[in-house]
Amino acid sequence: MVLTFMSESRQINVSKTGVSKLAIVALAIVFAAGLFVVGFDQGHVFSLVYGEQAFADLYIHELTHDMRHAAGFPCH
């Protein structure tokens, strides 16, 4: 008795295109803007709209205060 097994071979094509350079640049810009807003903003962002009062109110600073400390940014 002879058993014959027929095997099917399938070819799988894997495309390795990688991440586009434009996506990396866009992510770097978003990261830098977020780092500025969370870590270094002392009213600069809203001063474009509210003027000098934004430096006294520090809206973003107060909203991200605990996150600033957790990230190691000194703020007072």
C-alpha positions as a Markdown table, in Angstrom:
| # | Residue | x | y | z |
|---|---|---|---|---|
| 1 | Met | 0.0 | 0.0 | 0.0 |
| 2 | Val | 1.5 | 3.3 | -1.1 |
| 3 | Leu | 0.1 | 6.6 | 0.3 |
| 4 | Thr | 0.7 | 9.6 | -1.8 |
| 5 | Phe | 0.2 | 13.1 | -0.3 |
| 6 | Met | -0.2 | 15.9 | -2.6 |
| 7 | Ser | 0.9 | 19.2 | -1.1 |
| 8 | Glu | -0.2 | 22.6 | -2.2 |
| 9 | Ser | 2.5 | 25.2 | -2.2 |
| 10 | Arg | 1.4 | 28.8 | -1.9 |
| 11 | Gln | 3.5 | 31.8 | -2.5 |
| 12 | Ile | 3.0 | 34.7 | -0.1 |
| 13 | Asn | 4.3 | 38.1 | -1.2 |
| 14 | Val | 5.1 | 40.5 | 1.6 |
| 15 | Ser | 5.6 | 44.1 | 0.7 |
| 16 | Lys | 8.0 | 46.0 | 2.9 |
| 17 | Thr | 7.6 | 49.6 | 1.9 |
| 18 | Gly | 8.4 | 51.2 | 5.3 |
| 19 | Val | 7.3 | 54.5 | 6.6 |
| 20 | Ser | 7.3 | 57.5 | 4.4 |
| 21 | Lys | 9.6 | 60.4 | 5.2 |
| 22 | Leu | 6.7 | 62.8 | 5.0 |
| 23 | Ala | 4.9 | 60.9 | 7.8 |
| 24 | Ile | 8.1 | 61.0 | 10.0 |
| 25 | Val | 8.4 | 64.8 | 9.4 |
| 26 | Ala | 4.8 | 65.4 | 10.2 |
| 27 | Leu | 5.1 | 63.3 | 13.4 |
| 28 | Ala | 8.2 | 65.2 | 14.4 |
| 29 | Ile | 6.4 | 68.5 | 14.0 |
| 30 | Val | 3.4 | 67.4 | 16.0 |
| 31 | Phe | 5.8 | 66.1 | 18.7 |
| 32 | Ala | 7.7 | 69.4 | 18.9 |
| 33 | Ala | 4.5 | 71.4 | 19.0 |
| 34 | Gly | 3.1 | 69.2 | 21.8 |
| 35 | Leu | 6.4 | 69.4 | 23.7 |
| 36 | Phe | 6.3 | 73.2 | 23.5 |
| 37 | Val | 2.7 | 73.5 | 24.5 |
| 38 | Val | 2.9 | 71.1 | 27.5 |
| 39 | Gly | 6.4 | 71.9 | 28.7 |
| 40 | Phe | 7.3 | 75.4 | 27.9 |
| 41 | Asp | 4.1 | 77.4 | 27.2 |
| 42 | Gln | 3.6 | 80.2 | 29.7 |
| 43 | Gly | 0.8 | 82.0 | 27.9 |
| 44 | His | 2.5 | 82.2 | 24.5 |
| 45 | Val | -0.1 | 80.2 | 22.6 |
| 46 | Phe | -3.2 | 82.2 | 23.8 |
| 47 | Ser | -1.4 | 85.5 | 23.7 |
| 48 | Leu | -2.1 | 85.6 | 20.0 |
| 49 | Val | -5.8 | 85.8 | 20.8 |
| 50 | Tyr | -6.0 | 87.2 | 24.4 |
| 51 | Gly | -3.0 | 89.5 | 24.3 |
| 52 | Glu | -1.0 | 90.2 | 27.5 |
| 53 | Gln | -3.8 | 88.8 | 29.7 |
| 54 | Ala | -2.8 | 85.3 | 28.6 |
| 55 | Phe | 0.5 | 85.6 | 30.3 |
| 56 | Ala | -1.3 | 86.2 | 33.6 |
| 57 | Asp | -4.0 | 83.5 | 33.2 |
| 58 | Leu | -1.8 | 80.6 | 32.0 |
| 59 | Tyr | -4.7 | 78.5 | 30.8 |
| 60 | Ile | -2.6 | 75.7 | 29.2 |
| 61 | His | -0.1 | 75.7 | 32.1 |
| 62 | Glu | -2.9 | 75.1 | 34.6 |
| 63 | Leu | -4.6 | 72.5 | 32.4 |
| 64 | Thr | -1.4 | 70.5 | 32.0 |
| 65 | His | 0.1 | 71.2 | 35.4 |
| 66 | Asp | 0.2 | 67.7 | 36.8 |
| 67 | Met | 1.5 | 66.3 | 33.4 |
| 68 | Arg | 4.3 | 68.9 | 33.4 |
| 69 | His | 5.5 | 67.6 | 36.8 |
| 70 | Ala | 5.2 | 64.0 | 35.8 |
| 71 | Ala | 7.3 | 64.7 | 32.7 |
| 72 | Gly | 9.9 | 66.4 | 34.8 |
| 73 | Phe | 9.3 | 70.0 | 33.8 |
| 74 | Pro | 9.8 | 72.5 | 36.6 |
| 75 | Cys | 7.2 | 75.2 | 36.6 |
| 76 | His | 7.3 | 77.0 | 40.0 |
